[in-house]
Amino acid sequence: MPPAPVPRVHVHFHPERRFGDTTVLGAIADRGRYVSQFVTGTSNGGLTAHPGGSRWRWESRLFEGRYDDGDALDRPVYGAWDRLGSPWGAAPRFGSAHFVIGPEVGRRSTFCFPDSYLEPTHVGGPALLPVLRSLADEAAVAPGAEPLDDYVEAHVHGGLAVPADVECVVLDPSFRGGEVEEAAGRLGCEVRWHPGFVVDVSTLDPSFRTPESVALAHEIADAHGRLTPALLGAAAPLHDPQVVKHVWHHLAAFGRG
C-alpha cells in the first residue's frame, strides 16, 4: 500500500465579519487561537453547536463521544484537505480567507467525505485520504453536482494555535489597506493574497440559491456591477444572514477567475 499523503489543511473563514467590537480576524489575533463555533457561537453554516444540537450529535457520532463532556475549547476545528492545490483554498464555501496549516497539524487531523452533517461512513486519519479523494473526485463530476461541495472535510484535533500551527494566512485582495490587513499583520505568521473573488452581478443566475440573493448582489455591487468580499462584508450586518450567505455562495462558486 502506498504511504498516506502528508495532509495540508486549509481552514476557511470570513475575516471581515464583525465579532464584538472587532473583526473575526482581529479576534483571532487577540486570542492567539482559532476556535470552534462551540466557543464563538458564530458559524458560516448552521448554528447548532450546543449540547443536544445537530452538530453536537454528529460530532458525538464522528468522534465516538470523545468530546461529549469536555470543555468547548477542546473541540476540534473544521477545515478541508488541500486536495486540488487551488490558490483560493480547499473549501471556499466557508469564507474568502484561509489559514494554511502545517503538515504536523494535518497528521493529527481526521477527515471525511461528504461533509460531516451528512453523517458520512468514511471517516478516518490521513491513511484514508486516497479513498476520500476518489469519492470527492467522483462527486465533483456527477450530474447536477453542487459546485461548492467537493471538499474533503478535515477535523483538527488538539487545538489550532496562531501563529504556532499556521504557515500563513491567505486573504482576498479586496481587503488590502484596511482593518483586515491590519489584523493580519498582528497574527505573527506570513500574510499572502490569493487572486481574488470577484463576480459581475449581471451574470448571476437566480436559480442558484435564491432570487433574493441575486437582488442583494445587485444592490451592493460597485458602480461597474462587480461584487467582492469586501463589499459583501461591509453590507453583511445590514441584511438577512441567510441571504448574505447565499450571496457569498455566488461569489465563491463563480468568482474565481
Secondary structure, DSSP 8 states (H G I E B T S, - for coil): --------EEEEE-TTSEETTEEHHHHHHHHTEE--HHHH---SS----STTSHHHHHHHHHTTTTTTTS-GGGS-EEEEE--S--TT-S-GGG-SEEEEE-HHHHHTEEEESS-GGG--S-EESGGGHHHHHHHHHHHHTSTT--TT----EEEE-S-EETTTTEEEEEE-GGGTTSHHHHHHTTSSSEEEE-S---EEGGG--TTSS-HHHHHHHHHHS-TTSEE-HHHHHHHGGGS-HHHHHHHHHHHHHH---
